[in-house]
Amino acid sequence: MKQAMIGLALLAAGPAAAQGILPYDQPSRVENGARLYTENCAACHGADLAGQPDWQTADADGYLPAPPHDETGHTWHHADPLLFRIVALGTEAIVGGDYKSHMIGFKDTLSPDEILDVLAFIKSTWPAEVIEIHNEINERARLYSN
Ligand code: HEC
């Protein structure tokens, strides 16, 4: 029964749902996201999305540098809802415990649509095969959400 329901969910999903919730194929949303990225994100993640040097090594105070958002990073390993929550709430809130992070939440600065736009801009810069893998990650994540 459960399997039949998953099958139905996949049938109902279709190709559009596999793209997830980021409007990365809508030029006006991507353009808006690029502007928002420059204003809010580039200082840490880099104008070219390359992140900070040695981004996998925490500093003496235990803080990680800002990771890249291009295909060398792991932004594209995360499904849309998690990316949205990271940007809205910040990494400390997502990881919990006493995790320390410079990645603050932007929910008081950016509207939900603006957060989707900035993430759409980031996704629009990825090579076609990375976009395809990310769409598959979204589709798989949907199976575990309610
Ligand atoms: C003050 C510096 C700073 C700014 C500004 C900033 N970030 Fe970050 N961001 C970080 C750091 C540092 C991390 C790594 C967080 C950690 O694991 O502690 C991070 C992590 C992330 C991640 C998770 C990436 C992954 O591979 O897991 C996303 C997504 C992200 N940032 C998006 C954004 C977006 C979008 C903006 C602008 C709206 C932004 N960030 C602005 C510092 C920043």
Backbone and ligand atoms as CSV (ligand in chain L), in Angstrom:
chain,resi,resn,atom,element,x,y,z
A,1,MET,N,N,0.842,-1.210,0.000
A,1,MET,CA,C,0.000,0.000,0.000
A,1,MET,C,C,0.869,1.249,0.000
A,2,LYS,N,N,1.841,1.239,0.923
A,2,LYS,CA,C,2.720,2.398,1.007
A,2,LYS,C,C,3.427,2.607,-0.335
A,3,GLN,N,N,3.891,1.477,-0.931
A,3,GLN,CA,C,4.601,1.592,-2.209
A,3,GLN,C,C,3.694,2.140,-3.302
A,4,ALA,N,N,2.436,1.674,-3.291
A,4,ALA,CA,C,1.485,2.155,-4.298
A,4,ALA,C,C,1.303,3.663,-4.149
A,5,MET,N,N,1.274,4.130,-2.902
A,5,MET,CA,C,1.080,5.571,-2.685
A,5,MET,C,C,2.287,6.364,-3.171
A,6,ILE,N,N,3.484,5.820,-2.939
A,6,ILE,CA,C,4.685,6.512,-3.422
A,6,ILE,C,C,4.649,6.586,-4.946
A,7,GLY,N,N,4.250,5.460,-5.584
A,7,GLY,CA,C,4.116,5.434,-7.032
A,7,GLY,C,C,3.169,6.517,-7.518
A,8,LEU,N,N,2.048,6.628,-6.855
A,8,LEU,CA,C,1.062,7.648,-7.236
A,8,LEU,C,C,1.634,9.046,-7.075
A,9,ALA,N,N,2.350,9.243,-5.967
A,9,ALA,CA,C,2.933,10.568,-5.709
A,9,ALA,C,C,3.898,10.934,-6.829
A,10,LEU,N,N,4.685,9.952,-7.282
A,10,LEU,CA,C,5.649,10.226,-8.349
A,10,LEU,C,C,4.928,10.564,-9.647
A,11,LEU,N,N,3.844,9.797,-9.911
A,11,LEU,CA,C,3.077,10.061,-11.134
A,11,LEU,C,C,2.500,11.464,-11.114
A,12,ALA,N,N,1.965,11.843,-9.946
A,12,ALA,CA,C,1.329,13.152,-9.829
A,12,ALA,C,C,2.366,14.267,-9.920
A,13,ALA,N,N,3.602,13.947,-9.526
A,13,ALA,CA,C,4.626,14.994,-9.447
A,13,ALA,C,C,4.965,15.562,-10.828
A,14,GLY,N,N,5.279,14.683,-11.787
A,14,GLY,CA,C,5.605,15.160,-13.131
A,14,GLY,C,C,6.910,15.921,-13.160
A,15,PRO,N,N,7.327,16.380,-14.311
A,15,PRO,CA,C,8.626,17.030,-14.463
A,15,PRO,C,C,8.737,18.362,-13.723
A,16,ALA,N,N,7.662,19.136,-13.647
A,16,ALA,CA,C,7.736,20.445,-12.992
A,16,ALA,C,C,8.104,20.291,-11.527
A,17,ALA,N,N,7.479,19.318,-10.841
A,17,ALA,CA,C,7.749,19.141,-9.420
A,17,ALA,C,C,9.197,18.733,-9.195
A,18,ALA,N,N,9.771,17.966,-10.134
A,18,ALA,CA,C,11.154,17.538,-9.985
A,18,ALA,C,C,12.101,18.731,-9.973
A,19,GLN,N,N,11.686,19.832,-10.554
A,19,GLN,CA,C,12.524,21.038,-10.562
A,19,GLN,C,C,12.609,21.685,-9.195
A,20,GLY,N,N,11.716,21.289,-8.291
A,20,GLY,CA,C,11.723,21.888,-6.972
A,20,GLY,C,C,11.039,23.245,-6.954
A,21,ILE,N,N,11.358,24.039,-5.927
A,21,ILE,CA,C,10.619,25.294,-5.705
A,21,ILE,C,C,11.421,26.532,-6.086
A,22,LEU,N,N,12.645,26.364,-6.569
A,22,LEU,CA,C,13.449,27.544,-6.921
A,22,LEU,C,C,13.172,27.966,-8.368
A,23,PRO,N,N,12.862,29.260,-8.609
A,23,PRO,CA,C,12.531,29.710,-9.966
A,23,PRO,C,C,13.783,29.988,-10.808
A,24,TYR,N,N,14.667,28.989,-10.886
A,24,TYR,CA,C,15.976,29.212,-11.538
A,24,TYR,C,C,15.880,29.321,-13.057
A,25,ASP,N,N,14.700,28.976,-13.617
A,25,ASP,CA,C,14.531,29.097,-15.070
A,25,ASP,C,C,13.678,30.317,-15.447
A,26,GLN,N,N,13.493,31.222,-14.469
A,26,GLN,CA,C,12.740,32.457,-14.752
A,26,GLN,C,C,13.698,33.651,-14.688
A,27,PRO,N,N,14.079,34.207,-15.850
A,27,PRO,CA,C,15.128,35.232,-15.897
A,27,PRO,C,C,14.913,36.420,-14.956
A,28,SER,N,N,13.682,36.888,-14.793
A,28,SER,CA,C,13.483,38.075,-13.953
A,28,SER,C,C,13.734,37.746,-12.471
A,29,ARG,N,N,13.344,36.537,-12.056
A,29,ARG,CA,C,13.579,36.120,-10.659
A,29,ARG,C,C,15.082,35.914,-10.424
A,30,VAL,N,N,15.766,35.335,-11.421
A,30,VAL,CA,C,17.214,35.094,-11.308
A,30,VAL,C,C,17.968,36.424,-11.248
A,31,GLU,N,N,17.517,37.385,-12.062
A,31,GLU,CA,C,18.154,38.709,-12.081
A,31,GLU,C,C,17.991,39.399,-10.731
A,32,ASN,N,N,16.785,39.308,-10.176
A,32,ASN,CA,C,16.542,39.868,-8.847
A,32,ASN,C,C,17.424,39.164,-7.813
A,33,GLY,N,N,17.540,37.852,-7.928
A,33,GLY,CA,C,18.365,37.075,-7.007
A,33,GLY,C,C,19.837,37.464,-7.100
A,34,ALA,N,N,20.304,37.758,-8.311
A,34,ALA,CA,C,21.707,38.160,-8.493
A,34,ALA,C,C,21.972,39.475,-7.756
A,35,ARG,N,N,21.016,40.393,-7.843
A,35,ARG,CA,C,21.159,41.687,-7.150
A,35,ARG,C,C,21.175,41.460,-5.630
A,36,LEU,N,N,20.255,40.646,-5.150
A,36,LEU,CA,C,20.179,40.367,-3.716
A,36,LEU,C,C,21.437,39.650,-3.234
A,37,TYR,N,N,21.981,38.765,-4.079
A,37,TYR,CA,C,23.201,38.042,-3.720
A,37,TYR,C,C,24.352,39.033,-3.527
A,38,THR,N,N,24.498,39.969,-4.471
A,38,THR,CA,C,25.580,40.961,-4.376
A,38,THR,C,C,25.451,41.765,-3.092
A,39,GLU,N,N,24.218,42.151,-2.762
A,39,GLU,CA,C,23.992,43.001,-1.591
A,39,GLU,C,C,24.151,42.253,-0.266
A,40,ASN,N,N,23.739,40.986,-0.224
A,40,ASN,CA,C,23.632,40.288,1.070
A,40,ASN,C,C,24.586,39.127,1.292
A,41,CYS,N,N,25.130,38.557,0.244
A,41,CYS,CA,C,25.844,37.286,0.383
A,41,CYS,C,C,27.299,37.348,-0.102
A,42,ALA,N,N,27.559,38.194,-1.114
A,42,ALA,CA,C,28.864,38.160,-1.794
A,42,ALA,C,C,30.023,38.482,-0.846
A,43,ALA,N,N,29.786,39.311,0.174
A,43,ALA,CA,C,30.867,39.699,1.083
A,43,ALA,C,C,31.522,38.462,1.696
A,44,CYS,N,N,30.735,37.440,2.003
A,44,CYS,CA,C,31.298,36.215,2.589
A,44,CYS,C,C,31.495,35.116,1.543
A,45,HIS,N,N,30.469,34.877,0.724
A,45,HIS,CA,C,30.530,33.733,-0.210
A,45,HIS,C,C,31.252,34.071,-1.512
A,46,GLY,N,N,31.650,35.355,-1.710
A,46,GLY,CA,C,32.411,35.745,-2.893
A,46,GLY,C,C,31.522,36.170,-4.048
A,47,ALA,N,N,31.926,37.249,-4.744
A,47,ALA,CA,C,31.158,37.735,-5.897
A,47,ALA,C,C,31.053,36.644,-6.955
A,48,ASP,N,N,32.095,35.777,-7.045
A,48,ASP,CA,C,32.101,34.695,-8.034
A,48,ASP,C,C,31.637,33.365,-7.440
A,49,LEU,N,N,31.038,33.416,-6.251
A,49,LEU,CA,C,30.490,32.236,-5.550
A,49,LEU,C,C,31.568,31.229,-5.129
A,50,ALA,N,N,32.822,31.684,-5.053
A,50,ALA,CA,C,33.920,30.749,-4.775
A,50,ALA,C,C,34.155,30.521,-3.281
A,51,GLY,N,N,33.443,31.231,-2.414
A,51,GLY,CA,C,33.608,31.045,-0.974
A,51,GLY,C,C,34.912,31.621,-0.459
A,52,GLN,N,N,35.224,31.327,0.800
A,52,GLN,CA,C,36.464,31.808,1.413
A,52,GLN,C,C,37.534,30.711,1.361
A,53,PRO,N,N,38.826,31.122,1.390
A,53,PRO,CA,C,39.914,30.123,1.334
A,53,PRO,C,C,39.804,29.117,2.486
A,54,ASP,N,N,40.249,27.892,2.251
A,54,ASP,CA,C,40.247,26.841,3.293
A,54,ASP,C,C,38.896,26.706,3.979
A,55,TRP,N,N,37.839,26.720,3.183
A,55,TRP,CA,C,36.483,26.780,3.755
A,55,TRP,C,C,36.086,25.540,4.548
A,56,GLN,N,N,36.881,24.442,4.425
A,56,GLN,CA,C,36.514,23.242,5.188
A,56,GLN,C,C,37.200,23.182,6.553
A,57,THR,N,N,38.054,24.206,6.856
A,57,THR,CA,C,38.805,24.199,8.111
A,57,THR,C,C,38.301,25.296,9.043
A,58,ALA,N,N,37.844,24.894,10.227
A,58,ALA,CA,C,37.345,25.874,11.191
A,58,ALA,C,C,38.495,26.732,11.726
A,59,ASP,N,N,38.196,27.986,12.070
A,59,ASP,CA,C,39.235,28.864,12.640
A,59,ASP,C,C,39.443,28.548,14.122
A,60,ALA,N,N,40.340,29.313,14.767
A,60,ALA,CA,C,40.710,29.030,16.148
A,60,ALA,C,C,39.505,29.098,17.087
A,61,ASP,N,N,38.489,29.879,16.720
A,61,ASP,CA,C,37.299,30.008,17.564
A,61,ASP,C,C,36.215,28.976,17.229
A,62,GLY,N,N,36.514,28.079,16.279
A,62,GLY,CA,C,35.562,27.022,15.937
A,62,GLY,C,C,34.565,27.385,14.851
A,63,TYR,N,N,34.757,28.539,14.205
A,63,TYR,CA,C,33.842,28.945,13.123
A,63,TYR,C,C,34.372,28.483,11.770
A,64,LEU,N,N,33.486,27.930,10.944
A,64,LEU,CA,C,33.861,27.573,9.576
A,64,LEU,C,C,33.818,28.820,8.688
A,65,PRO,N,N,34.759,28.939,7.728
A,65,PRO,CA,C,34.660,30.015,6.725
A,65,PRO,C,C,33.444,29.772,5.818
A,66,ALA,N,N,33.083,30.792,5.021
A,66,ALA,CA,C,31.931,30.651,4.117
A,66,ALA,C,C,32.291,29.713,2.961
A,67,PRO,N,N,31.459,28.688,2.724
A,67,PRO,CA,C,31.749,27.747,1.636
A,67,PRO,C,C,31.368,28.332,0.274
A,68,PRO,N,N,31.916,27.759,-0.803
A,68,PRO,CA,C,31.517,28.206,-2.148
A,68,PRO,C,C,30.081,27.770,-2.456
A,69,HIS,N,N,29.428,28.497,-3.364
A,69,HIS,CA,C,28.097,28.076,-3.839
A,69,HIS,C,C,28.171,27.525,-5.261
A,70,ASP,N,N,29.404,27.470,-5.819
A,70,ASP,CA,C,29.515,26.888,-7.169
A,70,ASP,C,C,29.580,25.361,-7.035
A,71,GLU,N,N,29.890,24.668,-8.126
A,71,GLU,CA,C,29.802,23.203,-8.088
A,71,GLU,C,C,30.890,22.554,-7.238
A,72,THR,N,N,31.902,23.330,-6.790
A,72,THR,CA,C,32.933,22.761,-5.927
A,72,THR,C,C,32.487,22.685,-4.462
A,73,GLY,N,N,31.393,23.349,-4.116
A,73,GLY,CA,C,30.896,23.337,-2.740
A,73,GLY,C,C,29.880,22.232,-2.522
A,74,HIS,N,N,29.103,22.325,-1.407
A,74,HIS,CA,C,28.057,21.313,-1.235
A,74,HIS,C,C,26.667,21.915,-1.098
A,75,THR,N,N,26.524,23.186,-1.519
A,75,THR,CA,C,25.180,23.775,-1.523
A,75,THR,C,C,24.219,22.887,-2.327
A,76,TRP,N,N,24.701,22.406,-3.493
A,76,TRP,CA,C,23.830,21.618,-4.375
A,76,TRP,C,C,23.532,20.220,-3.844
A,77,HIS,N,N,24.180,19.818,-2.728
A,77,HIS,CA,C,23.866,18.521,-2.113
A,77,HIS,C,C,22.565,18.588,-1.304
A,78,HIS,N,N,22.084,19.815,-1.043
A,78,HIS,CA,C,20.915,19.979,-0.166
A,78,HIS,C,C,19.655,20.254,-0.984
A,79,ALA,N,N,18.549,19.603,-0.607
A,79,ALA,CA,C,17.266,19.848,-1.274
A,79,ALA,C,C,16.763,21.257,-0.941
A,80,ASP,N,N,15.879,21.767,-1.798
A,80,ASP,CA,C,15.380,23.138,-1.671
A,80,ASP,C,C,14.905,23.521,-0.262
A,81,PRO,N,N,14.072,22.691,0.396
A,81,PRO,CA,C,13.552,23.133,1.702
A,81,PRO,C,C,14.663,23.376,2.723
A,82,LEU,N,N,15.714,22.549,2.704
A,82,LEU,CA,C,16.809,22.755,3.653
A,82,LEU,C,C,17.573,24.035,3.301
A,83,LEU,N,N,17.829,24.253,2.001
A,83,LEU,CA,C,18.512,25.494,1.592
A,83,LEU,C,C,17.708,26.700,2.055
A,84,PHE,N,N,16.402,26.642,1.864
A,84,PHE,CA,C,15.537,27.757,2.272
A,84,PHE,C,C,15.660,27.997,3.773
A,85,ARG,N,N,15.617,26.916,4.551
A,85,ARG,CA,C,15.671,27.070,6.014
A,85,ARG,C,C,17.027,27.592,6.467
A,86,ILE,N,N,18.118,27.145,5.829
A,86,ILE,CA,C,19.451,27.645,6.195
A,86,ILE,C,C,19.497,29.163,5.999
A,87,VAL,N,N,19.015,29.645,4.842
A,87,VAL,CA,C,19.103,31.082,4.545
A,87,VAL,C,C,18.123,31.871,5.421
A,88,ALA,N,N,16.951,31.321,5.673
A,88,ALA,CA,C,15.960,32.045,6.479
A,88,ALA,C,C,16.353,32.083,7.957
A,89,LEU,N,N,16.802,30.941,8.495
A,89,LEU,CA,C,16.975,30.817,9.947
A,89,LEU,C,C,18.428,30.876,10.402
A,90,GLY,N,N,19.361,30.614,9.501
A,90,GLY,CA,C,20.775,30.578,9.867
A,90,GLY,C,C,21.194,29.193,10.311
A,91,THR,N,N,22.489,28.917,10.201
A,91,THR,CA,C,22.987,27.553,10.441
A,91,THR,C,C,22.901,27.143,11.913
A,92,GLU,N,N,23.089,28.094,12.825
A,92,GLU,CA,C,23.029,27.722,14.249
A,92,GLU,C,C,21.669,27.130,14.594
A,93,ALA,N,N,20.611,27.749,14.074
A,93,ALA,CA,C,19.249,27.273,14.362
A,93,ALA,C,C,19.005,25.907,13.731
A,94,ILE,N,N,19.613,25.665,12.559
A,94,ILE,CA,C,19.394,24.399,11.855
A,94,ILE,C,C,20.141,23.260,12.542
A,95,VAL,N,N,21.419,23.512,12.894
A,95,VAL,CA,C,22.236,22.444,13.485
A,95,VAL,C,C,21.847,22.223,14.947
A,96,GLY,N,N,21.556,23.305,15.651
A,96,GLY,CA,C,21.148,23.197,17.056
A,96,GLY,C,C,22.323,22.986,17.989
A,97,GLY,N,N,22.048,22.642,19.218
A,97,GLY,CA,C,23.086,22.475,20.234
A,97,GLY,C,C,23.836,23.779,20.420
A,98,ASP,N,N,25.153,23.669,20.639
A,98,ASP,CA,C,25.907,24.923,20.799
A,98,ASP,C,C,26.753,25.210,19.560
A,99,TYR,N,N,26.271,24.724,18.385
A,99,TYR,CA,C,26.974,24.975,17.123
A,99,TYR,C,C,27.068,26.470,16.865
A,100,LYS,N,N,28.287,26.911,16.492
A,100,LYS,CA,C,28.515,28.338,16.240
A,100,LYS,C,C,28.736,28.562,14.748
A,101,SER,N,N,28.111,29.604,14.194
A,101,SER,CA,C,28.257,29.851,12.762
A,101,SER,C,C,28.101,31.331,12.449
A,102,HIS,N,N,28.849,31.775,11.450
A,102,HIS,CA,C,28.690,33.148,10.957
A,102,HIS,C,C,27.534,33.259,9.967
A,103,MET,N,N,26.931,32.129,9.594
A,103,MET,CA,C,25.808,32.147,8.649
A,103,MET,C,C,24.537,32.504,9.408
A,104,ILE,N,N,24.243,33.810,9.432
A,104,ILE,CA,C,23.058,34.290,10.147
A,104,ILE,C,C,21.803,34.002,9.314
A,105,GLY,N,N,20.640,34.079,9.937
A,105,GLY,CA,C,19.384,33.934,9.197
A,105,GLY,C,C,18.964,35.274,8.605
A,106,PHE,N,N,18.314,35.207,7.434
A,106,PHE,CA,C,17.936,36.431,6.716
A,106,PHE,C,C,16.436,36.677,6.713
A,107,LYS,N,N,15.702,35.980,7.602
A,107,LYS,CA,C,14.240,36.094,7.494
A,107,LYS,C,C,13.721,37.492,7.837
A,108,ASP,N,N,14.497,38.288,8.578
A,108,ASP,CA,C,14.065,39.656,8.875
A,108,ASP,C,C,14.534,40.648,7.811
A,109,THR,N,N,15.421,40.213,6.909
A,109,THR,CA,C,15.960,41.079,5.857
A,109,THR,C,C,15.311,40.784,4.511
A,110,LEU,N,N,15.102,39.500,4.231
A,110,LEU,CA,C,14.593,39.075,2.917
A,110,LEU,C,C,13.227,38.400,3.081
A,111,SER,N,N,12.324,38.676,2.141
A,111,SER,CA,C,11.017,38.003,2.143
A,111,SER,C,C,11.226,36.565,1.656
A,112,PRO,N,N,10.239,35.670,1.880
A,112,PRO,CA,C,10.371,34.299,1.372
A,112,PRO,C,C,10.650,34.268,-0.134
A,113,ASP,N,N,9.959,35.119,-0.913
A,113,ASP,CA,C,10.201,35.137,-2.361
A,113,ASP,C,C,11.621,35.590,-2.681
A,114,GLU,N,N,12.130,36.553,-1.908
A,114,GLU,CA,C,13.505,37.019,-2.145
A,114,GLU,C,C,14.513,35.917,-1.833
A,115,ILE,N,N,14.248,35.129,-0.789
A,115,ILE,CA,C,15.143,34.004,-0.471
A,115,ILE,C,C,15.117,32.985,-1.615
A,116,LEU,N,N,13.932,32.717,-2.158
A,116,LEU,CA,C,13.842,31.795,-3.306
A,116,LEU,C,C,14.607,32.374,-4.497
A,117,ASP,N,N,14.518,33.706,-4.711
A,117,ASP,CA,C,15.206,34.323,-5.849
A,117,ASP,C,C,16.722,34.198,-5.719
A,118,VAL,N,N,17.235,34.465,-4.517
A,118,VAL,CA,C,18.689,34.428,-4.357
A,118,VAL,C,C,19.196,32.991,-4.541
A,119,LEU,N,N,18.430,32.011,-4.045
A,119,LEU,CA,C,18.825,30.612,-4.238
A,119,LEU,C,C,18.664,30.205,-5.706
A,120,ALA,N,N,17.645,30.775,-6.383
A,120,ALA,CA,C,17.461,30.501,-7.817
A,120,ALA,C,C,18.651,31.037,-8.611
A,121,PHE,N,N,19.122,32.230,-8.226
A,121,PHE,CA,C,20.319,32.778,-8.897
A,121,PHE,C,C,21.491,31.812,-8.735
A,122,ILE,N,N,21.722,31.358,-7.488
A,122,ILE,CA,C,22.840,30.437,-7.237
A,122,ILE,C,C,22.682,29.182,-8.109
A,123,LYS,N,N,21.471,28.604,-8.107
A,123,LYS,CA,C,21.260,27.371,-8.888
A,123,LYS,C,C,21.461,27.610,-10.389
A,124,SER,N,N,21.096,28.815,-10.857
A,124,SER,CA,C,21.189,29.096,-12.302
A,124,SER,C,C,22.633,29.116,-12.797
A,125,THR,N,N,23.602,29.259,-11.865
A,125,THR,CA,C,25.008,29.310,-12.272
A,125,THR,C,C,25.628,27.909,-12.383
A,126,TRP,N,N,24.914,26.872,-11.898
A,126,TRP,CA,C,25.493,25.523,-11.901
A,126,TRP,C,C,25.463,24.931,-13.306
A,127,PRO,N,N,26.453,24.058,-13.627
A,127,PRO,CA,C,26.423,23.345,-14.915
A,127,PRO,C,C,25.157,22.486,-15.019
A,128,ALA,N,N,24.729,22.227,-16.263
A,128,ALA,CA,C,23.469,21.505,-16.491
A,128,ALA,C,C,23.412,20.182,-15.734
A,129,GLU,N,N,24.537,19.450,-15.664
A,129,GLU,CA,C,24.456,18.128,-15.014
A,129,GLU,C,C,24.282,18.274,-13.498
A,130,VAL,N,N,24.830,19.346,-12.920
A,130,VAL,CA,C,24.646,19.568,-11.477
A,130,VAL,C,C,23.186,19.962,-11.207
A,131,ILE,N,N,22.616,20.780,-12.079
A,131,ILE,CA,C,21.192,21.145,-11.944
A,131,ILE,C,C,20.332,19.884,-11.991
A,132,GLU,N,N,20.682,18.982,-12.900
A,132,GLU,CA,C,19.914,17.742,-13.025
A,132,GLU,C,C,20.016,16.888,-11.755
A,133,ILE,N,N,21.233,16.771,-11.224
A,133,ILE,CA,C,21.412,15.991,-9.987
A,133,ILE,C,C,20.624,16.651,-8.851
A,134,HIS,N,N,20.688,17.989,-8.793
A,134,HIS,CA,C,19.961,18.694,-7.730
A,134,HIS,C,C,18.452,18.469,-7.858
A,135,ASN,N,N,17.944,18.430,-9.065
A,135,ASN,CA,C,16.516,18.143,-9.253
A,135,ASN,C,C,16.177,16.738,-8.755
A,136,GLU,N,N,17.111,15.778,-8.962
A,136,GLU,CA,C,16.874,14.419,-8.464
A,136,GLU,C,C,16.903,14.392,-6.934
A,137,ILE,N,N,17.823,15.181,-6.342
A,137,ILE,CA,C,17.891,15.265,-4.872
A,137,ILE,C,C,16.564,15.817,-4.340
A,138,ASN,N,N,16.026,16.827,-5.004
A,138,ASN,CA,C,14.722,17.378,-4.612
A,138,ASN,C,C,13.634,16.325,-4.675
A,139,GLU,N,N,13.645,15.567,-5.751
A,139,GLU,CA,C,12.596,14.572,-5.954
A,139,GLU,C,C,12.670,13.501,-4.868
A,140,ARG,N,N,13.905,13.069,-4.549
A,140,ARG,CA,C,14.058,12.045,-3.511
A,140,ARG,C,C,13.637,12.592,-2.149
A,141,ALA,N,N,14.004,13.861,-1.866
A,141,ALA,CA,C,13.662,14.466,-0.576
A,141,ALA,C,C,12.147,14.534,-0.408
A,142,ARG,N,N,11.437,14.740,-1.508
A,142,ARG,CA,C,9.975,14.826,-1.445
A,142,ARG,C,C,9.350,13.542,-0.918
A,143,LEU,N,N,10.011,12.412,-1.197
A,143,LEU,CA,C,9.463,11.127,-0.756
A,143,LEU,C,C,9.454,11.019,0.761
A,144,TYR,N,N,10.323,11.782,1.414
A,144,TYR,CA,C,10.418,11.685,2.869
A,144,TYR,C,C,9.680,12.822,3.567
A,145,SER,N,N,9.072,13.718,2.806
A,145,SER,CA,C,8.355,14.818,3.455
A,145,SER,C,C,6.861,14.511,3.434
A,146,ASN,N,N,6.112,15.226,4.256
A,146,ASN,CA,C,4.674,14.943,4.274
A,146,ASN,C,C,3.886,16.142,3.798
L,1,HEC,C1,C,28.810,36.907,7.426
L,1,HEC,C2,C,29.160,35.951,6.390
L,1,HEC,C3,C,28.030,35.342,5.575
L,1,HEC,C4,C,27.032,35.977,4.868
L,1,HEC,C5,C,26.797,37.484,4.721
L,1,HEC,C6,C,26.247,34.927,4.243
L,1,HEC,N1,N,26.748,33.704,4.567
L,1,HEC,FE1,FE,26.007,31.899,3.970
L,1,HEC,N2,N,27.379,30.923,5.114
L,1,HEC,C7,C,28.387,31.549,5.830
L,1,HEC,C8,C,29.151,30.546,6.523
L,1,HEC,C9,C,30.338,30.821,7.437
L,1,HEC,C10,C,28.564,29.304,6.206
L,1,HEC,C11,C,28.988,27.928,6.753
L,1,HEC,C12,C,28.083,27.709,7.929
L,1,HEC,C13,C,28.515,26.665,8.890
L,1,HEC,O1,O,28.446,25.478,8.566
L,1,HEC,O2,O,28.872,27.061,9.991
L,1,HEC,C14,C,27.462,29.594,5.305
L,1,HEC,C15,C,26.633,28.615,4.759
L,1,HEC,C16,C,25.645,28.853,3.840
L,1,HEC,C17,C,24.833,27.836,3.196
L,1,HEC,C18,C,24.960,26.327,3.417
L,1,HEC,C19,C,25.919,25.822,2.385
L,1,HEC,C20,C,26.257,24.373,2.487
L,1,HEC,O3,O,27.055,23.925,1.669
L,1,HEC,O4,O,25.766,23.674,3.369
L,1,HEC,C21,C,23.985,28.493,2.347
L,1,HEC,C22,C,22.949,27.842,1.435
L,1,HEC,C23,C,24.263,29.900,2.460
L,1,HEC,N3,N,25.263,30.083,3.372
L,1,HEC,C24,C,23.616,30.858,1.723
L,1,HEC,C25,C,23.802,32.234,1.924
L,1,HEC,C26,C,23.033,33.231,1.231
L,1,HEC,C27,C,21.989,32.956,0.163
L,1,HEC,C28,C,23.443,34.436,1.728
L,1,HEC,C29,C,22.896,35.805,1.394
L,1,HEC,C30,C,21.456,35.979,1.493
L,1,HEC,C31,C,24.492,34.182,2.714
L,1,HEC,N4,N,24.671,32.830,2.787
L,1,HEC,C32,C,25.162,35.143,3.416
L,1,HEC,C33,C,28.634,32.897,5.906
L,1,HEC,C34,C,27.836,33.904,5.387
